[in-house]
């Protein structure tokens, strides 16, 4: 995976905290700290989007669609 260098503006207190974490060995350097933070935030946003879109579904309608394609006899088993 290729990487691109960028310039960012960061609050001094946040940067100081990042530097403390680097000093303690939590992250090898500032770049890794920022990269991990961005990746984690993007993943949380992706998961929350899925939850938001799923909440829009009509449960009864989805169950009806599922039952239309059910080839077995009787009702769906309870889980």
Secondary structure, DSSP 8 states (H G I E B T S, - for coil): -----------HHHHHHHHHHHHTTSSSSHHHHHHHHHHHHHHHHHHHHHHHHHHTS-HHHHHHHHHHT--SSSS----
